[in-house]
């Protein structure tokens, strides 16, 4: 009796949802809240103190949410998305972890943030932000073959980090001039960045749901 070979179809790979909108949404909301503090838009007082409200978002949404999106981008084979979401997820986790001890205690009556963390901490924050400015500028270069929406997001984010870096390296933002001005500028640029990220996220969600409403992202390359 002749052998009969039976061809078995390889199991189809499970569909992977686009992780981009999740990563962008986590980034946008966390950036919006912290930037509103930096800009003095929704909060009053010293921006870093008012920004303590962002700790929960930084850890759970901007941090863990983007890490999940980054891992999914690795699986999807998207090197840019994996690098961006994983890195900025780690950024928010690091920032949330850094902020926690700063606000565990009060500086005391008549004291300000300088009395609590000292001027060296301001320089440390500035160097931290400088590193992320450089990284974001490099990622900005990687958007030129993607789409205009991402070019706008990473371009605005680069300017946001740059303004905040100048503000913190020039001294702790405690007065109404000098470094506080740059922190405020960075805050407003951050709000713009968040709005652009939300737009790009919504465009991805609408495309995935075959919505009648379409938001153009203007593909490049």
C-alpha positions as CSV (number, residue, x, y, z in Angstrom):
1,X,0.0,0.0,0.0
2,X,1.5,3.3,-1.1
3,X,2.3,5.8,1.6
4,X,0.0,8.8,1.5
5,X,1.5,12.0,2.8
6,X,-0.9,14.4,4.3
7,X,-0.1,18.1,4.2
8,X,-1.0,19.9,7.3
9,X,-1.5,23.6,7.0
10,X,0.7,25.6,9.4
11,X,-1.4,27.3,12.1
12,X,-2.1,30.9,11.3
13,X,-0.2,33.4,13.5
14,X,-2.6,35.1,15.9
15,X,-3.5,38.7,14.9
16,X,-1.6,41.3,16.8
17,X,-3.4,44.6,17.6
18,X,-1.6,47.8,16.8
19,X,0.1,48.8,20.0
20,X,0.8,52.3,18.7
21,X,-2.4,54.0,20.0
22,X,-1.9,52.5,23.5
23,X,1.7,53.7,23.7
24,X,0.9,57.1,22.4
25,X,-2.2,57.5,24.6
26,X,-0.2,56.6,27.8
27,X,2.5,59.0,26.7
28,X,0.1,61.8,25.9
29,X,-1.9,61.8,29.1
30,X,1.1,61.6,31.4
31,X,2.9,64.3,29.4
32,X,-0.2,66.5,29.5
33,X,-0.6,66.4,33.3
34,X,3.1,67.0,34.0
35,X,3.3,69.7,31.3
36,X,0.3,71.5,32.7
37,X,2.1,71.7,36.0
38,X,5.3,73.0,34.3
39,X,3.3,75.6,32.3
40,X,1.3,76.7,35.3
41,X,-1.8,75.9,33.2
42,X,-3.8,73.8,35.7
43,X,-1.5,74.1,38.8
44,X,0.0,76.9,40.8
45,X,3.2,77.1,42.8
46,X,6.5,75.5,42.2
47,X,6.2,73.3,39.1
48,X,8.0,70.2,40.5
49,X,5.8,70.2,43.6
50,X,2.6,70.6,41.6
51,X,3.9,67.9,39.3
52,X,3.8,65.3,42.1
53,X,0.3,64.5,40.9
54,X,1.9,62.8,37.9
55,X,3.6,60.0,39.9
56,X,0.7,57.5,39.6
57,X,0.4,58.1,35.9
58,X,4.1,58.0,35.4
59,X,4.3,54.5,36.9
60,X,1.1,52.8,35.7
61,X,0.1,54.5,32.4
62,X,3.0,56.3,31.0
63,X,5.4,53.7,32.4
64,X,3.9,50.2,32.4
65,X,1.4,51.1,29.6
66,X,4.2,52.1,27.2
67,X,6.4,49.1,28.2
68,X,3.5,46.8,27.2
69,X,3.2,48.7,23.9
70,X,6.9,48.4,23.4
71,X,7.0,44.6,23.9
72,X,4.1,44.3,21.5
73,X,6.0,46.4,18.9
74,X,9.0,44.0,19.3
75,X,6.7,41.1,18.5
76,X,5.3,43.0,15.5
77,X,8.8,43.6,14.2
78,X,8.6,47.4,14.5
79,X,12.1,48.5,15.6
80,X,11.3,52.2,15.9
81,X,8.1,51.6,17.9
82,X,9.7,49.1,20.2
83,X,12.6,51.4,20.9
84,X,10.5,54.5,21.4
85,X,7.7,53.0,23.6
86,X,10.0,50.9,25.7
87,X,12.4,53.8,26.3
88,X,9.8,56.3,27.2
89,X,8.0,53.8,29.4
90,X,11.3,53.4,31.2
91,X,11.6,57.2,31.3
92,X,8.3,57.6,33.1
93,X,9.0,54.8,35.5
94,X,12.4,56.4,36.3
95,X,10.8,59.8,36.7
96,X,8.0,58.5,39.0
97,X,10.6,56.7,41.1
98,X,12.7,59.8,41.3
99,X,9.9,62.0,42.3
100,X,8.6,59.8,45.1
101,X,11.3,60.5,47.7
102,X,11.3,64.2,46.9
103,X,7.7,64.6,48.1
104,X,7.7,62.1,51.0
105,X,8.4,64.9,53.4
106,X,7.7,68.6,53.6
107,X,10.5,71.1,53.5
108,X,8.9,72.7,56.5
109,X,7.3,76.2,57.2
110,X,9.1,79.0,55.5
111,X,11.2,76.6,53.4
112,X,11.3,76.0,49.7
113,X,12.3,73.2,47.4
114,X,16.0,74.2,47.6
115,X,16.0,73.5,51.3
116,X,14.5,70.1,50.6
117,X,16.6,68.7,47.7
118,X,19.5,71.3,47.4
119,X,20.9,72.9,44.2
120,X,22.9,69.9,43.2
121,X,19.6,68.0,42.6
122,X,18.6,70.7,40.1
123,X,21.7,70.0,38.1
124,X,21.1,66.3,38.3
125,X,17.6,66.7,36.9
126,X,19.0,68.9,34.2
127,X,21.6,66.3,33.2
128,X,18.8,63.6,33.3
129,X,16.7,65.8,30.9
130,X,19.7,66.5,28.7
131,X,20.2,62.8,28.1
132,X,16.6,62.4,27.1
133,X,16.9,65.5,24.8
134,X,19.7,63.8,23.0
135,X,17.8,60.5,22.7
136,X,14.6,62.2,21.5
137,X,16.5,64.2,18.9
138,X,18.0,60.9,17.6
139,X,14.5,59.3,17.5
140,X,13.2,62.4,15.7
141,X,15.6,61.6,12.9
142,X,14.0,58.2,12.6
143,X,10.6,59.6,11.9
144,X,11.5,61.2,8.5
145,X,10.5,58.0,6.6
146,X,7.3,57.3,8.7
147,X,4.7,60.0,8.7
148,X,4.2,63.7,9.3
149,X,2.2,63.1,12.5
150,X,5.1,61.3,14.2
151,X,7.6,63.9,12.9
152,X,5.5,66.6,14.6
153,X,5.2,64.6,17.9
154,X,9.0,63.9,18.1
155,X,9.9,67.4,16.9
156,X,7.8,69.0,19.6
157,X,9.0,66.5,22.2
158,X,12.6,67.4,21.4
159,X,11.9,71.1,21.9
160,X,10.1,70.3,25.2
161,X,13.0,68.4,26.6
162,X,15.4,71.1,25.4
163,X,13.5,73.9,27.1
164,X,13.2,71.9,30.4
165,X,16.9,71.1,30.3
166,X,17.8,74.7,30.0
167,X,15.5,75.6,32.8
168,X,16.8,73.0,35.2
169,X,20.5,73.5,34.4
170,X,20.2,77.2,34.9
171,X,19.0,76.8,38.5
172,X,16.0,75.4,40.4
173,X,12.8,77.1,39.1
174,X,11.7,78.9,42.2
175,X,11.3,82.5,41.0
176,X,9.2,84.1,38.4
177,X,12.1,84.7,36.0
178,X,15.1,83.0,34.6
179,X,14.9,79.2,34.8
180,X,11.2,79.2,35.6
181,X,10.5,80.9,32.2
182,X,12.2,78.0,30.4
183,X,10.3,75.5,32.5
184,X,7.0,77.2,31.6
185,X,8.0,77.2,27.9
186,X,8.8,73.5,28.2
187,X,5.4,73.0,29.8
188,X,3.5,74.6,27.0
189,X,5.6,72.7,24.4
190,X,4.7,69.5,26.4
191,X,1.0,70.3,26.2
192,X,1.4,70.7,22.4
193,X,3.3,67.4,22.3
194,X,0.5,65.7,24.2
195,X,-2.1,67.0,21.8
196,X,-0.2,65.8,18.8
197,X,0.3,62.4,20.4
198,X,-3.4,62.1,21.1
199,X,-4.2,63.0,17.5
200,X,-1.8,60.3,16.2
201,X,-3.3,57.8,18.7
202,X,-6.8,58.6,17.6
203,X,-5.9,58.2,13.9
204,X,-4.6,54.7,14.7
205,X,-7.8,53.8,16.6
206,X,-10.1,55.1,13.9
207,X,-8.1,53.2,11.2
208,X,-8.3,50.0,13.2
209,X,-12.1,50.2,13.7
210,X,-12.7,51.1,10.1
211,X,-14.4,54.2,11.2
212,X,-16.1,56.5,8.7
213,X,-14.0,59.3,10.3
214,X,-10.4,59.3,9.1
215,X,-7.6,61.4,10.5
216,X,-4.7,61.8,8.0
217,X,-1.1,61.2,9.3
218,X,0.5,61.9,5.9
219,X,2.8,58.9,5.3
220,X,6.3,59.7,4.2
221,X,8.9,57.7,2.2
